[in-house]
Amino acid sequence: MAARSNVVRLKQGGVRKKPGAVHLYDSAVETLVGQIKALIDKRNLGVGDPLPSERELGEMFTSSRTTVREAMRILKAYGVVDVRPKVGAVIIDRRMDAVFELYSFNTLELSRQTFLDTQGFRQLIEVGAVDQLFDRATGEDIVHLREANDAMREEEQLHLAAQHDFRFHATLVGILGNKQVNEIYRIMKPVMLKIMESGVNRMKTHGVSFDEHGGIADALESRNRFAYQYRMSQHLEAGLALFKE
């Protein structure tokens, strides 16, 4: 009877697994998570909209109270729903925050490959987007870049200097006006800070990074394409000597 019940639930809208696919959960919980996601899409629910109660979800998908609660816990971890007192489950959008937390946990150690991957990605954005930067950068943007750079030079504490270093690059990327790129940089912030802390420590003082940042800001302000791309590339590649082959 249990097997037959599972088949019925699958026909009523459960998740059909593709042959050879790998699943974290092979259970009624995984099936219910898929059913709730399908319900959200079907009803076109958006941020702030409530989900049916746990009892209603259990009746709707023939699931036990325990299964419903576990499915809600997973959706909450995904950043899709939030369970609020006296209100119940409400649709939210913390998916990028959930990715940020996962990324932070997985980048506790900084390896040579992590450095290469991270700086390579940054090259694509901070060097590759030179035309868009030249089109969009204003005098006020240049002022903000120099302010972040000045704050980095004046800061004595390593971790705080790295924060100002990150602010310089986040400000630069922000000129592009691309929300997705800004989110990616926010997600990558933990590993970028580790790279920046290592770079500041290697140089003993903040003078080298300060001068490199200044050159980048000068090239951006004067719209000197060759100088900008060269200085930014050199800046991003600095620190590779910290890591052995």
FIKOLZA-1660 file (N, C-alpha, C; in steps of 0.1 Angstrom, whole numbers, plus 5000, padded with zeros to 4 digits):
% residues 245
   i   px   py   pz ch aa at
   1 5008 4988 5000  A  M  N
   1 5000 5000 5000  A  M CA
   1 5009 5013 5000  A  M  C
   2 5020 5012 5007  A  A  N
   2 5029 5024 5008  A  A CA
   2 5034 5027 4995  A  A  C
   3 5039 5017 4987  A  A  N
   3 5044 5019 4974  A  A CA
   3 5034 5025 4964  A  A  C
   4 5021 5020 4965  A  R  N
   4 5010 5025 4957  A  R CA
   4 5007 5039 4960  A  R  C
   5 5008 5043 4973  A  S  N
   5 5005 5056 4977  A  S CA
   5 5016 5066 4972  A  S  C
   6 5028 5062 4971  A  N  N
   6 5039 5070 4966  A  N CA
   6 5036 5072 4951  A  N  C
   7 5032 5062 4944  A  V  N
   7 5029 5063 4929  A  V CA
   7 5018 5073 4927  A  V  C
   8 5007 5073 4935  A  V  N
   8 4996 5082 4934  A  V CA
   8 5001 5096 4936  A  V  C
   9 5009 5099 4946  A  R  N
   9 5014 5112 4949  A  R CA
   9 5022 5117 4937  A  R  C
  10 5030 5109 4931  A  L  N
  10 5038 5113 4920  A  L CA
  10 5029 5117 4908  A  L  C
  11 5018 5110 4906  A  K  N
  11 5010 5113 4895  A  K CA
  11 5002 5126 4898  A  K  C
  12 5001 5130 4911  A  Q  N
  12 4994 5142 4914  A  Q CA
  12 5003 5155 4913  A  Q  C
  13 5015 5153 4909  A  G  N
  13 5023 5165 4907  A  G CA
  13 5037 5164 4913  A  G  C
  14 5041 5152 4917  A  G  N
  14 5054 5151 4923  A  G CA
  14 5065 5153 4913  A  G  C
  15 5078 5152 4918  A  V  N
  15 5089 5154 4910  A  V CA
  15 5094 5141 4904  A  V  C
  16 5094 5140 4891  A  R  N
  16 5099 5127 4884  A  R CA
  16 5114 5129 4883  A  R  C
  17 5122 5119 4887  A  K  N
  17 5136 5120 4887  A  K CA
  17 5141 5115 4873  A  K  C
  18 5151 5123 4868  A  K  N
  18 5157 5119 4855  A  K CA
  18 5166 5108 4857  A  K  C
  19 5167 5098 4848  A  P  N
  19 5176 5087 4849  A  P CA
  19 5190 5092 4851  A  P  C
  20 5197 5086 4860  A  G  N
  20 5211 5089 4863  A  G CA
  20 5214 5102 4871  A  G  C
  21 5203 5109 4874  A  A  N
  21 5205 5121 4882  A  A CA
  21 5208 5118 4896  A  A  C
  22 5216 5127 4902  A  V  N
  22 5220 5126 4916  A  V CA
  22 5212 5135 4925  A  V  C
  23 5206 5130 4936  A  H  N
  23 5197 5137 4944  A  H CA
  23 5202 5137 4958  A  H  C
  24 5201 5149 4965  A  L  N
  24 5205 5150 4979  A  L CA
  24 5195 5142 4988  A  L  C
  25 5182 5142 4984  A  Y  N
  25 5172 5136 4991  A  Y CA
  25 5165 5126 4982  A  Y  C
  26 5163 5114 4986  A  D  N
  26 5155 5105 4978  A  D CA
  26 5144 5100 4987  A  D  C
  27 5134 5109 4990  A  S  N
  27 5124 5107 5000  A  S CA
  27 5112 5115 4997  A  S  C
  28 5102 5113 5006  A  A  N
  28 5090 5120 5005  A  A CA
  28 5092 5135 5007  A  A  C
  29 5103 5139 5015  A  V  N
  29 5106 5153 5017  A  V CA
  29 5110 5159 5004  A  V  C
  30 5119 5153 4996  A  E  N
  30 5123 5158 4984  A  E CA
  30 5111 5160 4974  A  E  C
  31 5102 5150 4974  A  T  N
  31 5091 5151 4966  A  T CA
  31 5082 5163 4970  A  T  C
  32 5080 5165 4983  A  L  N
  32 5071 5175 4987  A  L CA
  32 5077 5189 4984  A  L  C
  33 5091 5191 4986  A  V  N
  33 5097 5203 4983  A  V CA
  33 5094 5207 4968  A  V  C
  34 5095 5197 4959  A  G  N
  34 5092 5199 4945  A  G CA
  34 5078 5203 4943  A  G  C
  35 5069 5197 4950  A  Q  N
  35 5054 5200 4949  A  Q CA
  35 5051 5214 4954  A  Q  C
  36 5058 5218 4965  A  I  N
  36 5055 5232 4970  A  I CA
  36 5061 5242 4960  A  I  C
  37 5072 5240 4954  A  K  N
  37 5078 5249 4944  A  K CA
  37 5068 5250 4932  A  K  C
  38 5063 5238 4928  A  A  N
  38 5053 5238 4917  A  A CA
  38 5041 5246 4920  A  A  C
  39 5036 5245 4933  A  L  N
  39 5025 5252 4938  A  L CA
  39 5027 5267 4937  A  L  C
  40 5039 5272 4941  A  I  N
  40 5043 5286 4941  A  I CA
  40 5042 5291 4926  A  I  C
  41 5047 5283 4917  A  D  N
  41 5047 5287 4903  A  D CA
  41 5033 5287 4898  A  D  C
  42 5025 5277 4901  A  K  N
  42 5012 5276 4896  A  K CA
  42 5003 5287 4900  A  K  C
  43 5004 5291 4913  A  R  N
  43 4996 5302 4919  A  R CA
  43 5002 5316 4916  A  R  C
  44 5014 5316 4910  A  N  N
  44 5021 5328 4907  A  N CA
  44 5023 5336 4920  A  N  C
  45 5027 5330 4931  A  L  N
  45 5030 5336 4943  A  L CA
  45 5043 5344 4943  A  L  C
  46 5042 5356 4949  A  G  N
  46 5054 5364 4949  A  G CA
  46 5058 5368 4964  A  G  C
  47 5068 5376 4965  A  V  N
  47 5074 5380 4978  A  V CA
  47 5062 5386 4987  A  V  C
  48 5061 5381 4999  A  G  N
  48 5051 5386 5008  A  G CA
  48 5038 5378 5008  A  G  C
  49 5036 5369 4998  A  D  N
  49 5024 5361 4997  A  D CA
  49 5025 5349 5007  A  D  C
  50 5014 5346 5013  A  P  N
  50 5015 5334 5022  A  P CA
  50 5013 5321 5015  A  P  C
  51 5019 5311 5021  A  L  N
  51 5017 5297 5016  A  L CA
  51 5005 5291 5024  A  L  C
  52 4999 5280 5019  A  P  N
  52 4989 5273 5027  A  P CA
  52 4996 5269 5041  A  P  C
  53 4988 5266 5051  A  S  N
  53 4993 5262 5064  A  S CA
  53 4999 5248 5063  A  S  C
  54 5006 5244 5073  A  E  N
  54 5012 5231 5073  A  E CA
  54 5001 5220 5072  A  E  C
  55 4990 5222 5079  A  R  N
  55 4979 5212 5078  A  R CA
  55 4974 5212 5064  A  R  C
  56 4972 5223 5058  A  E  N
  56 4966 5223 5044  A  E CA
  56 4976 5217 5034  A  E  C
  57 4989 5220 5036  A  L  N
  57 4999 5213 5027  A  L CA
  57 4999 5198 5029  A  L  C
  58 4998 5194 5041  A  G  N
  58 4997 5180 5044  A  G CA
  58 4985 5173 5037  A  G  C
  59 4974 5179 5038  A  E  N
  59 4962 5174 5032  A  E CA
  59 4963 5175 5016  A  E  C
  60 4968 5185 5012  A  M  N
  60 4969 5188 4997  A  M CA
  60 4978 5177 4990  A  M  C
  61 4989 5174 4997  A  F  N
  61 4999 5165 4991  A  F CA
  61 5000 5151 4998  A  F  C
  62 4990 5148 5007  A  T  N
  62 4990 5136 5014  A  T CA
  62 5003 5133 5021  A  T  C
  63 5008 5143 5028  A  S  N
  63 5020 5142 5035  A  S CA
  63 5019 5143 5050  A  S  C
  64 5027 5136 5058  A  S  N
  64 5027 5137 5072  A  S CA
  64 5031 5151 5077  A  S  C
  65 5028 5154 5089  A  R  N
  65 5031 5167 5095  A  R CA
  65 5047 5168 5096  A  R  C
  66 5053 5157 5099  A  T  N
  66 5068 5157 5100  A  T CA
  66 5074 5160 5086  A  T  C
  67 5069 5154 5076  A  T  N
  67 5074 5156 5062  A  T CA
  67 5072 5171 5058  A  T  C
  68 5061 5176 5061  A  V  N
  68 5058 5190 5058  A  V CA
  68 5068 5200 5065  A  V  C
  69 5070 5197 5078  A  R  N
  69 5079 5206 5085  A  R CA
  69 5093 5205 5080  A  R  C
  70 5098 5193 5076  A  E  N
  70 5111 5192 5071  A  E CA
  70 5112 5198 5057  A  E  C
  71 5102 5197 5049  A  A  N
  71 5102 5204 5036  A  A CA
  71 5103 5219 5038  A  A  C
  72 5095 5224 5047  A  M  N
  72 5095 5239 5050  A  M CA
  72 5109 5243 5055  A  M  C
  73 5116 5235 5063  A  R  N
  73 5129 5238 5068  A  R CA
  73 5139 5239 5056  A  R  C
  74 5138 5230 5047  A  I  N
  74 5146 5231 5035  A  I CA
  74 5144 5243 5027  A  I  C
  75 5131 5246 5024  A  L  N
  75 5128 5258 5017  A  L CA
  75 5133 5271 5024  A  L  C
  76 5132 5271 5037  A  K  N
  76 5137 5282 5044  A  K CA
  76 5152 5283 5042  A  K  C
  77 5159 5272 5043  A  A  N
  77 5174 5272 5040  A  A CA
  77 5177 5277 5026  A  A  C
  78 5169 5274 5017  A  Y  N
  78 5170 5279 5003  A  Y CA
  78 5168 5294 5002  A  Y  C
  79 5162 5300 5012  A  G  N
  79 5159 5314 5011  A  G CA
  79 5147 5317 5003  A  G  C
  80 5137 5307 5003  A  V  N
  80 5125 5309 4995  A  V CA
  80 5113 5312 5004  A  V  C
  81 5113 5307 5016  A  V  N
  81 5102 5310 5025  A  V CA
  81 5107 5314 5039  A  V  C
  82 5099 5321 5046  A  D  N
  82 5102 5324 5060  A  D CA
  82 5089 5320 5068  A  D  C
  83 5091 5313 5079  A  V  N
  83 5080 5309 5088  A  V CA
  83 5079 5319 5099  A  V  C
  84 5068 5327 5100  A  R  N
  84 5066 5337 5109  A  R CA
  84 5055 5334 5119  A  R  C
  85 5057 5338 5132  A  P  N
  85 5047 5335 5143  A  P CA
  85 5034 5341 5139  A  P  C
  86 5023 5334 5141  A  K  N
  86 5009 5338 5139  A  K CA
  86 5006 5341 5125  A  K  C
  87 5016 5340 5116  A  V  N
  87 5013 5343 5102  A  V CA
  87 5015 5330 5094  A  V  C
  88 5025 5322 5097  A  G  N
  88 5028 5310 5089  A  G CA
  88 5039 5312 5079  A  G  C
  89 5039 5304 5069  A  A  N
  89 5050 5305 5059  A  A CA
  89 5047 5316 5049  A  A  C
  90 5057 5324 5046  A  V  N
  90 5055 5336 5037  A  V CA
  90 5066 5335 5026  A  V  C
  91 5063 5338 5014  A  I  N
  91 5073 5338 5003  A  I CA
  91 5083 5350 5006  A  I  C
  92 5096 5347 5005  A  I  N
  92 5106 5357 5006  A  I CA
  92 5116 5355 4994  A  I  C
  93 5126 5363 4993  A  D  N
  93 5137 5361 4983  A  D CA
  93 5150 5364 4990  A  D  C
  94 5155 5354 4997  A  R  N
  94 5168 5354 5003  A  R CA
  94 5178 5344 4996  A  R  C
  95 5175 5341 4983  A  R  N
  95 5183 5331 4977  A  R CA
  95 5198 5335 4975  A  R  C
  96 5200 5348 4972  A  M  N
  96 5214 5352 4971  A  M CA
  96 5221 5352 4985  A  M  C
  97 5213 5355 4995  A  D  N
  97 5219 5355 5009  A  D CA
  97 5223 5340 5012  A  D  C
  98 5214 5331 5008  A  A  N
  98 5217 5317 5011  A  A CA
  98 5230 5312 5004  A  A  C
  99 5231 5317 4991  A  V  N
  99 5243 5313 4984  A  V CA
  99 5256 5320 4990  A  V  C
 100 5254 5332 4995  A  F  N
 100 5265 5339 5002  A  F CA
 100 5270 5332 5014  A  F  C
 101 5260 5327 5022  A  E  N
 101 5264 5319 5034  A  E CA
 101 5271 5307 5030  A  E  C
 102 5266 5300 5020  A  L  N
 102 5273 5287 5016  A  L CA
 102 5287 5290 5010  A  L  C
 103 5288 5301 5003  A  Y  N
 103 5301 5304 4997  A  Y CA
 103 5311 5308 5008  A  Y  C
 104 5306 5315 5018  A  S  N
 104 5315 5319 5029  A  S CA
 104 5320 5307 5036  A  S  C
 105 5312 5297 5038  A  F  N
 105 5316 5285 5045  A  F CA
 105 5326 5277 5038  A  F  C
 106 5325 5277 5024  A  N  N
 106 5333 5269 5016  A  N CA
 106 5346 5276 5012  A  N  C
 107 5349 5288 5017  A  T  N
 107 5361 5295 5013  A  T CA
 107 5369 5299 5025  A  T  C
 108 5369 5290 5035  A  L  N
 108 5377 5293 5047  A  L CA
 108 5392 5292 5045  A  L  C
 109 5396 5284 5035  A  E  N
 109 5410 5283 5032  A  E CA
 109 5412 5289 5018  A  E  C
 110 5423 5297 5016  A  L  N
 110 5426 5303 5004  A  L CA
 110 5438 5295 4997  A  L  C
 111 5434 5289 4986  A  S  N
 111 5444 5281 4978  A  S CA
 111 5449 5289 4966  A  S  C
 112 5459 5284 4960  A  R  N
 112 5464 5290 4947  A  R CA
 112 5453 5289 4937  A  R  C
 113 5446 5278 4935  A  Q  N
 113 5436 5277 4925  A  Q CA
 113 5424 5287 4928  A  Q  C
 114 5421 5288 4941  A  T  N
 114 5410 5298 4944  A  T CA
 114 5414 5312 4940  A  T  C
 115 5427 5315 4943  A  F  N
 115 5432 5328 4939  A  F CA
 115 5431 5330 4924  A  F  C
 116 5436 5320 4916  A  L  N
 116 5436 5322 4902  A  L CA
 116 5421 5323 4896  A  L  C
 117 5412 5315 4902  A  D  N
 117 5399 5315 4897  A  D CA
 117 5392 5328 4900  A  D  C
 118 5394 5333 4913  A  T  N
 118 5388 5346 4917  A  T CA
 118 5394 5358 4909  A  T  C
 119 5407 5359 4908  A  Q  N
 119 5413 5370 4901  A  Q CA
 119 5410 5369 4886  A  Q  C
 120 5409 5357 4881  A  G  N
 120 5406 5355 4867  A  G CA
 120 5392 5360 4864  A  G  C
 121 5382 5357 4873  A  F  N
 121 5369 5362 4871  A  F CA
 121 5369 5378 4872  A  F  C
 122 5376 5383 4882  A  R  N
 122 5376 5397 4883  A  R CA
 122 5383 5404 4871  A  R  C
 123 5392 5398 4865  A  Q  N
 123 5398 5403 4853  A  Q CA
 123 5387 5405 4842  A  Q  C
 124 5378 5395 4841  A  L  N
 124 5368 5396 4831  A  L CA
 124 5359 5408 4833  A  L  C
 125 5356 5411 4846  A  I  N
 125 5347 5422 4849  A  I CA
 125 5355 5435 4849  A  I  C
 126 5365 5436 4858  A  E  N
 126 5372 5449 4861  A  E CA
 126 5381 5454 4849  A  E  C
 127 5386 5444 4841  A  V  N
 127 5394 5448 4830  A  V CA
 127 5385 5448 4817  A  V  C
 128 5378 5437 4816  A  G  N
 128 5370 5435 4804  A  G CA
 128 5359 5446 4801  A  G  C
 129 5354 5452 4812  A  A  N
 129 5343 5461 4811  A  A CA
 129 5348 5476 4810  A  A  C
 130 5360 5477 4804  A  V  N
 130 5366 5490 4804  A  V CA
 130 5358 5500 4796  A  V  C
 131 5352 5496 4785  A  D  N
 131 5344 5505 4776  A  D CA
 131 5331 5510 4784  A  D  C
 132 5325 5501 4791  A  Q  N
 132 5313 5505 4799  A  Q CA
 132 5317 5514 4810  A  Q  C
 133 5328 5511 4816  A  L  N
 133 5333 5520 4827  A  L CA
 133 5336 5534 4822  A  L  C
 134 5343 5535 4811  A  F  N
 134 5346 5548 4805  A  F CA
 134 5333 5556 4801  A  F  C
 135 5323 5549 4797  A  D  N
 135 5311 5555 4793  A  D CA
 135 5303 5560 4805  A  D  C
 136 5304 5553 4816  A  R  N
 136 5295 5556 4828  A  R CA
 136 5301 5564 4839  A  R  C
 137 5314 5563 4840  A  A  N
 137 5321 5569 4852  A  A CA
 137 5320 5584 4852  A  A  C
 138 5316 5589 4864  A  T  N
 138 5315 5604 4866  A  T CA
 138 5325 5609 4875  A  T  C
 139 5326 5622 4876  A  G  N
 139 5336 5628 4885  A  G CA
 139 5333 5624 4899  A  G  C
 140 5320 5622 4903  A  E  N
 140 5317 5618 4916  A  E CA
 140 5322 5604 4919  A  E  C
 141 5321 5595 4909  A  D  N
 141 5326 5582 4910  A  D CA
 141 5341 5582 4913  A  D  C
 142 5348 5590 4906  A  I  N
 142 5363 5591 4909  A  I CA
 142 5366 5595 4923  A  I  C
 143 5358 5605 4928  A  V  N
 143 5360 5610 4941  A  V CA
 143 5357 5599 4951  A  V  C
 144 5347 5590 4949  A  H  N
 144 5344 5579 4958  A  H CA
 144 5356 5569 4958  A  H  C
 145 5361 5566 4946  A  L  N
 145 5372 5557 4945  A  L CA
 145 5384 5562 4953  A  L  C
 146 5387 5575 4952  A  R  N
 146 5399 5581 4959  A  R CA
 146 5396 5581 4974  A  R  C
 147 5384 5583 4978  A  E  N
 147 5381 5583 4992  A  E CA
 147 5383 5569 4998  A  E  C
 148 5379 5559 4991  A  A  N
 148 5381 5545 4996  A  A CA
 148 5396 5542 4996  A  A  C
 149 5404 5547 4987  A  N  N
 149 5418 5544 4986  A  N CA
 149 5425 5551 4997  A  N  C
 150 5421 5564 5000  A  D  N
 150 5427 5571 5011  A  D CA
 150 5425 5564 5025  A  D  C
 151 5412 5559 5026  A  A  N
 151 5409 5553 5039  A  A CA
 151 5417 5540 5040  A  A  C
 152 5420 5533 5029  A  M  N
 152 5428 5521 5030  A  M CA
 152 5442 5524 5035  A  M  C
 153 5448 5535 5029  A  R  N
 153 5462 5538 5032  A  R CA
 153 5463 5542 5047  A  R  C
 154 5453 5549 5052  A  E  N
 154 5454 5554 5066  A  E CA
 154 5451 5544 5076  A  E  C
 155 5444 5533 5073  A  E  N
 155 5440 5523 5082  A  E CA
 155 5452 5514 5087  A  E  C
 156 5454 5513 5100  A  E  N
 156 5465 5505 5105  A  E CA
 156 5462 5490 5106  A  E  C
 157 5449 5487 5109  A  Q  N
 157 5445 5473 5111  A  Q CA
 157 5443 5466 5098  A  Q  C
 158 5449 5454 5096  A  L  N
 158 5449 5447 5084  A  L CA
 158 5435 5444 5079  A  L  C
 159 5427 5439 5087  A  H  N
 159 5414 5435 5082  A  H CA
 159 5405 5447 5078  A  H  C
 160 5407 5458 5085  A  L  N
 160 5400 5470 5081  A  L CA
 160 5405 5476 5068  A  L  C
 161 5418 5476 5066  A  A  N
 161 5424 5480 5054  A  A CA
 161 5419 5472 5042  A  A  C
 162 5417 5459 5044  A  A  N
 162 5412 5451 5034  A  A CA
 162 5397 5454 5030  A  A  C
 163 5390 5458 5041  A  Q  N
 163 5376 5463 5038  A  Q CA
 163 5376 5475 5029  A  Q  C
 164 5385 5484 5031  A  H  N
 164 5385 5496 5023  A  H CA
 164 5390 5493 5009  A  H  C
 165 5399 5483 5008  A  D  N
 165 5404 5478 4995  A  D CA
 165 5392 5472 4987  A  D  C
 166 5384 5464 4994  A  F  N
 166 5372 5458 4988  A  F CA
 166 5362 5470 4983  A  F  C
 167 5361 5480 4992  A  R  N
 167 5352 5491 4989  A  R CA
 167 5356 5498 4976  A  R  C
 168 5369 5499 4974  A  F  N
 168 5374 5505 4962  A  F CA
 168 5369 5498 4949  A  F  C
 169 5371 5484 4950  A  H  N
 169 5367 5476 4938  A  H CA
 169 5352 5475 4937  A  H  C
 170 5345 5474 4948  A  A  N
 170 5331 5473 4947  A  A CA
 170 5325 5486 4942  A  A  C
 171 5331 5498 4945  A  T  N
 171 5327 5511 4940  A  T CA
 171 5329 5511 4925  A  T  C
 172 5341 5506 4921  A  L  N
 172 5344 5505 4906  A  L CA
 172 5334 5497 4899  A  L  C
 173 5331 5485 4904  A  V  N
 173 5322 5476 4897  A  V CA
 173 5308 5482 4897  A  V  C
 174 5304 5490 4908  A  G  N
 174 5291 5496 4909  A  G CA
 174 5289 5506 4898  A  G  C
 175 5299 5512 4893  A  I  N
 175 5297 5521 4882  A  I CA
 175 5290 5515 4870  A  I  C
 176 5292 5502 4868  A  L  N
 176 5285 5495 4857  A  L CA
 176 5270 5495 4858  A  L  C
 177 5265 5496 4870  A  G  N
 177 5251 5496 4872  A  G CA
 177 5244 5483 4870  A  G  C
 178 5251 5472 4871  A  N  N
 178 5246 5459 4869  A  N CA
 178 5244 5452 4882  A  N  C
 179 5231 5450 4886  A  K  N
 179 5228 5445 4899  A  K CA
 179 5233 5430 4901  A  K  C
 180 5233 5422 4890  A  Q  N
 180 5237 5409 4891  A  Q CA
 180 5252 5408 4894  A  Q  C
 181 5260 5417 4888  A  V  N
 181 5274 5417 4890  A  V CA
 181 5277 5422 4905  A  V  C
 182 5269 5431 4909  A  N  N
 182 5271 5436 4923  A  N CA
 182 5268 5425 4933  A  N  C
 183 5258 5417 4930  A  E  N
 183 5254 5406 4939  A  E CA
 183 5266 5395 4939  A  E  C
 184 5271 5393 4927  A  I  N
 184 5282 5383 4927  A  I CA
 184 5294 5387 4935  A  I  C
 185 5297 5400 4934  A  Y  N
 185 5308 5405 4942  A  Y CA
 185 5305 5404 4957  A  Y  C
 186 5293 5407 4960  A  R  N
 186 5289 5405 4975  A  R CA
 186 5291 5391 4979  A  R  C
 187 5287 5382 4971  A  I  N
 187 5289 5367 4974  A  I CA
 187 5304 5364 4975  A  I  C
 188 5312 5369 4966  A  M  N
 188 5326 5366 4966  A  M CA
 188 5334 5374 4976  A  M  C
 189 5328 5383 4984  A  K  N
 189 5335 5392 4993  A  K CA
 189 5344 5384 5003  A  K  C
 190 5340 5373 5009  A  P  N
 190 5348 5367 5019  A  P CA
 190 5362 5362 5013  A  P  C
 191 5362 5356 5001  A  V  N
 191 5374 5352 4995  A  V CA
 191 5382 5363 4990  A  V  C
 192 5376 5374 4985  A  M  N
 192 5383 5386 4980  A  M CA
 192 5390 5393 4992  A  M  C
 193 5383 5393 5003  A  L  N
 193 5390 5399 5015  A  L CA
 193 5402 5392 5019  A  L  C
 194 5401 5378 5018  A  K  N
 194 5413 5370 5022  A  K CA
 194 5425 5373 5012  A  K  C
 195 5422 5375 4999  A  I  N
 195 5432 5378 4990  A  I CA
 195 5438 5392 4993  A  I  C
 196 5429 5401 4996  A  M  N
 196 5433 5415 4999  A  M CA
 196 5441 5416 5012  A  M  C
 197 5437 5408 5022  A  E  N
 197 5445 5408 5034  A  E CA
 197 5459 5402 5032  A  E  C
 198 5459 5392 5024  A  S  N
 198 5472 5386 5021  A  S CA
 198 5481 5396 5013  A  S  C
 199 5475 5403 5004  A  G  N
 199 5483 5413 4996  A  G CA
 199 5488 5424 5004  A  G  C
 200 5480 5429 5013  A  V  N
 200 5484 5440 5022  A  V CA
 200 5495 5435 5031  A  V  C
 201 5494 5423 5037  A  N  N
 201 5504 5418 5046  A  N CA
 201 5517 5415 5039  A  N  C
 202 5517 5411 5026  A  R  N
 202 5529 5408 5018  A  R CA
 202 5536 5421 5016  A  R  C
 203 5529 5432 5014  A  M  N
 203 5536 5445 5011  A  M CA
 203 5540 5452 5024  A  M  C
 204 5536 5447 5035  A  K  N
 204 5540 5453 5048  A  K CA
 204 5533 5467 5051  A  K  C
 205 5532 5475 5041  A  T  N
 205 5526 5488 5042  A  T CA
 205 5515 5489 5031  A  T  C
 206 5506 5499 5032  A  H  N
 206 5495 5500 5022  A  H CA
 206 5500 5509 5011  A  H  C
 207 5512 5513 5010  A  G  N
 207 5517 5522 5000  A  G CA
 207 5516 5516 4986  A  G  C
 208 5520 5504 4984  A  V  N
 208 5519 5498 4970  A  V CA
 208 5505 5497 4965  A  V  C
 209 5496 5491 4973  A  S  N
 209 5482 5491 4968  A  S CA
 209 5476 5504 4966  A  S  C
 210 5480 5514 4975  A  F  N
 210 5475 5527 4973  A  F CA
 210 5479 5533 4960  A  F  C
 211 5492 5532 4957  A  D  N
 211 5497 5537 4944  A  D CA
 211 5490 5530 4932  A  D  C
 212 5488 5517 4933  A  E  N
 212 5482 5510 4922  A  E CA
 212 5467 5515 4920  A  E  C
 213 5460 5516 4931  A  H  N
 213 5446 5521 4930  A  H CA
 213 5446 5535 4924  A  H  C
 214 5456 5543 4929  A  G  N
 214 5456 5557 4924  A  G CA
 214 5458 5557 4909  A  G  C
 215 5467 5549 4904  A  G  N
 215 5470 5548 4889  A  G CA
 215 5457 5543 4882  A  G  C
 216 5450 5534 4888  A  I  N
 216 5438 5529 4881  A  I CA
 216 5427 5541 4881  A  I  C
 217 5426 5548 4892  A  A  N
 217 5416 5559 4892  A  A CA
 217 5420 5570 4882  A  A  C
 218 5433 5573 4881  A  D  N
 218 5438 5583 4872  A  D CA
 218 5435 5579 4857  A  D  C
 219 5438 5566 4854  A  A  N
 219 5435 5561 4840  A  A CA
 219 5420 5562 4837  A  A  C
 220 5412 5558 4847  A  L  N
 220 5398 5559 4845  A  L CA
 220 5393 5573 4843  A  L  C
 221 5398 5582 4850  A  E  N
 221 5394 5596 4849  A  E CA
 221 5398 5602 4836  A  E  C
 222 5410 5599 4831  A  S  N
 222 5415 5604 4819  A  S CA
 222 5411 5596 4806  A  S  C
 223 5404 5585 4809  A  R  N
 223 5399 5576 4798  A  R CA
 223 5411 5571 4790  A  R  C
 224 5421 5567 4797  A  N  N
 224 5433 5561 4790  A  N CA
 224 5432 5546 4791  A  N  C
 225 5427 5541 4780  A  R  N
 225 5424 5526 4779  A  R CA
 225 5436 5517 4782  A  R  C
 226 5447 5520 4775  A  F  N
 226 5458 5511 4777  A  F CA
 226 5463 5512 4791  A  F  C
 227 5464 5524 4797  A  A  N
 227 5469 5525 4811  A  A CA
 227 5460 5518 4821  A  A  C
 228 5447 5520 4818  A  Y  N
 228 5437 5514 4828  A  Y CA
 228 5438 5499 4827  A  Y  C
 229 5438 5492 4816  A  Q  N
 229 5438 5478 4815  A  Q CA
 229 5451 5472 4820  A  Q  C
 230 5462 5479 4817  A  Y  N
 230 5475 5474 4822  A  Y CA
 230 5476 5475 4837  A  Y  C
 231 5473 5486 4842  A  R  N
 231 5474 5488 4857  A  R CA
 231 5464 5479 4865  A  R  C
 232 5452 5477 4859  A  M  N
 232 5443 5468 4866  A  M CA
 232 5447 5454 4866  A  M  C
 233 5452 5450 4854  A  S  N
 233 5457 5436 4853  A  S CA
 233 5469 5433 4862  A  S  C
 234 5478 5442 4863  A  Q  N
 234 5490 5441 4871  A  Q CA
 234 5485 5441 4886  A  Q  C
 235 5476 5449 4889  A  H  N
 235 5471 5449 4903  A  H CA
 235 5464 5436 4907  A  H  C
 236 5456 5430 4898  A  L  N
 236 5449 5418 4902  A  L CA
 236 5458 5406 4902  A  L  C
 237 5469 5407 4894  A  E  N
 237 5479 5395 4894  A  E CA
 237 5488 5396 4906  A  E  C
 238 5490 5407 4912  A  A  N
 238 5499 5409 4924  A  A CA
 238 5494 5399 4935  A  A  C
 239 5503 5393 4941  A  G  N
 239 5500 5384 4952  A  G CA
 239 5501 5369 4948  A  G  C
 240 5502 5366 4935  A  L  N
 240 5503 5352 4931  A  L CA
 240 5516 5346 4937  A  L  C
 241 5526 5353 4940  A  A  N
 241 5538 5348 4945  A  A CA
 241 5536 5342 4959  A  A  C
 242 5525 5346 4965  A  L  N
 242 5522 5340 4979  A  L CA
 242 5519 5325 4978  A  L  C
 243 5515 5320 4967  A  F  N
 243 5511 5306 4966  A  F CA
 243 5521 5298 4958  A  F  C
 244 5525 5287 4963  A  K  N
 244 5534 5278 4956  A  K CA
 244 5527 5270 4945  A  K  C
 245 5534 5266 4936  A  E  N
 245 5529 5258 4925  A  E CA
 245 5523 5245 4931  A  E  C
% end
